[in-house]
Amino acid sequence: MSLPSNKELWLSWSALWNGNLSIIDQIIAPNFVAHFAPIGNSPGEVHGPDALKQWIGATVGAFSDYSFTTTVGPLADEDNVAGRWLFRAIYQGGIPGASPGAVGKHVEYAGMDLFRIEAGKIVEYWLCADTLQLLQQVGVIPS
């Protein structure tokens, strides 16, 4: 069986973020680590497939009708893949400090993902997202 191409891994990564958590063990290495700027009491890193699954669930848990779509890329070289995405959803509540009036509001924000691949699986991930834009849309931070 051949290893997936870097671009195929991006498509699977997108499917994962769009709710297909059943593929996590197929594309995420056991020693996986994610790096991102913490918000509130969230960690700055996530380690392993199970922690990634929990983090994704918590990240999208405040939204319904959500989708991550690729707007640039994927851009791939030997062992790195990058792309820009757009998240669109309906806010359902649950973000600390958000305005109760934001529930039911359509929101969107963008970000960029970069991940490193070893042996056909994602082993390391860096996230850069415009969470300020999201937090303004739900009323945590004035716009």
Number of C-alpha atoms within 10 A of each C-alpha: 3 5 10 14 15 24 17 12 22 25 13 18 20 17 18 18 19 17 16 12 17 10 13 19 14 13 20 23 20 14 11 20 20 19 16 15 14 10 10 8 6 11 12 11 16 20 16 17 22 15 15 19 19 12 16 16 14 12 12 18 15 16 22 15 12 20 20 21 16 18 13 12 14 20 14 17 11 10 15 17 21 22 17 19 21 16 19 18 19 18 24 18 19 14 18 10 11 17 17 13 10 17 16 15 15 17 19 19 18 19 17 18 17 19 24 20 21 13 11 18 23 28 21 21 20 17 15 14 19 13 15 14 15 18 20 15 21 26 16 16 14 9 10
